[in-house]
């Protein structure tokens, strides 16, 4: 237990050395899966630093006349 403090004592049990060794291996497996799950959640929750990229206005729904007016207004 001293050499691996990350292993919960509640997961270590057994009457013989072999039983204790088996429960230590099972505890390592559980701790590894929990760590992997937490790390994957942390990766998906990360937000990139900085402001988002600017994008131009979506003019696909405008009529031809509206597109011309929009373009001329941007030039002025």
Secondary structure, DSSP 8 states (H G I E B T S, - for coil): --S-TTS-GGG---SSHHHHHHHHHHHHHHHHHHHHHHHHHHHHT---SS---------TTS-HHHHHHHHHHHH-
